[in-house]
Amino acid sequence: MSPSEFQPRGLFRNPHVQSILASSPVRRWKFRERHRALEARSQELILDCGGGVRLQGFHATQDARPDARGLVVLLHGWEGSAQSSYMLNVGARLLAEGFDVFRLNLRDHGDTHHLNEEVFHSCRIDEVVGAVAAVAQRFPPRPLAIAGFSLGGNFALRVALRAPARGIDLARVVAVCPAIRPINILVELERRRVYHDYFMRKWRESLRRKQQLFPQRYPLGPDIYKLDMRGLTQELILRDTDFGTLEAYFDGYAIHEGRLAELAVPGAILMAKDDPIIPVDDFAALQLPPHVRLDLTEHGGHCGFIRDWSLHSWAEDYLVAQLSG
């Protein structure tokens, strides 16, 4: 599937329209029956991810074919969840195409703040690898793939990088608009306050919920919630991790330049050149192995790729094509 196939027109060439529509209530309402059908087929599971960490996920089995084409683990973006509209849309589409689906909630996303005392941060890759290993052990044997959006795309690629060493037989990885160099994303968000403030509102709500559940562990004063993204990230990193600096933390989950060069799992990366959150320039220096393709579209915004007023996302078509390959 070629990126040139995605040719939105008029209003849908605007990257901000694309980015806002990606997880908007409008799409949630339009595809509500599709979402209900997926959730009716989904079984909640709490996974033992090692080290006492527990993560929540939802497993759904297809009935379109006598045998499933495979099992796909889906990862949401930062402050999204397994119930985000794009996750439900893709999950429903994969079921219809004959794939089983496992929608994983990252730590402190969705209704999971109570499962682990320590707060989420993006360098917690070991527990996500552990979750995928637990899924693989629970639902063998079948082709197992992983796909993610935004920060979830970053996690998916890092899981795939570590899968062989953990004995996870991962057949394919697909990432949509993955975070490549986080420090550059922060700069972009600081330039575009509407996105910065959107994420900060959701993040503050998440931290307040964590504080209510574990008040002794997080005696955070009211002033901390007045900080911007840079300030709050630095405050929590210094308080709750050993990274020491904001730069060291961001570097801890960066996948720029040659960090994916040893990726052994076949896969694909979809990125829009006009993404207002993830700088497309970060992709220019990526060193990818021959079996991992990078597809750049002219339009699509951040995880949007909305075709027209049907509000269908071309990213679903792309994911199905890549996972089928």
Steps between C-alpha positions, in 0.01 A plus 500: 500500500653828385477825701400675177163322527397730784379819331259699720345814357383837622456524875663161553835628373525707818729326754316643800162380373656156453659496845189616683270263314723200574360455852206740490158433657355534149675185379416324826131576444504410131661160558327426832334179377834374375655574838222328692537188288874482575457563872227236520752246369783618729609329820690696762828348619751614762848398390792413726781692330779409740643687796158527659366717217145441379354638178146480368401388152198393298505189281250451216470202266388528139224297338552604137710191419528141621848581634642837597764654274694594810486695826577873499598687818391865472664783697340843548673837522585710806189574710290288265375156596372168371163677476622786280293527183795429268582186700141381481479578128819315414411212731158461337653515152759234583228271640305538176816411306542178695754603766466451874577820692654585837467866603754573774477787748834648597553567870270774637297517179131423484359382830828348627658749740434266793694205357851633569622745761780659299399755239525446124790633297604422144817310585302217661560273200577180694145468632353542151737233367385287794137562408557390141687192624203418725260539207717275282509235773127515563390486134737271306561393230423760233678781315538780756531863393510834677380841384492838670411865458716799596670412832345154456684476168824582680426226756410253223833553326692468826311180587586359158865594553509301824270213399765251379702527822183435702406199290190670356427371150379829354408481132449869422497854641313804367530852643281797407655844562739362765688727739864498382689769693290611799691819577405631156136410558501707820629798303222457243236480772635815663463675164142379454327571828165351403658153490719570803200606707290205383758249616569691822132498594484123462835445672404713801178303536700176494745624764220620727342159479833336587542733795153416631574128482849523654510820709798389708701417188409824321461789745487751212415860584261710289785700344627198309184499290577854385818391324518466123597174329874561520486603864269221614698234313823620656345514848373141482815365337721650771263383771416146390780375272878475482538673163631816660416736214212560264731439205609160632138396548396600148805326359398186688211429265625671185532277191670744263786446256646149535306376803270287284775373270508159672123451485457137394120498472354594158280803508388839377476859620231740377559872545339818366733776390262761642473345849480800737627304802768256376769683296536327163866606490568243774429226246760618249793361699334169597717199420255219432580144391378397150202306639353812669341752267431868560197647321452878500174659388467867408197541727345324798586710804566312824352150471212634290516389136127578465386449140185713481168568672456126555765558773662169407873492572733378227734391781265206558546390139875541537511294821297217351720493188823495701380243752367279222842514334 
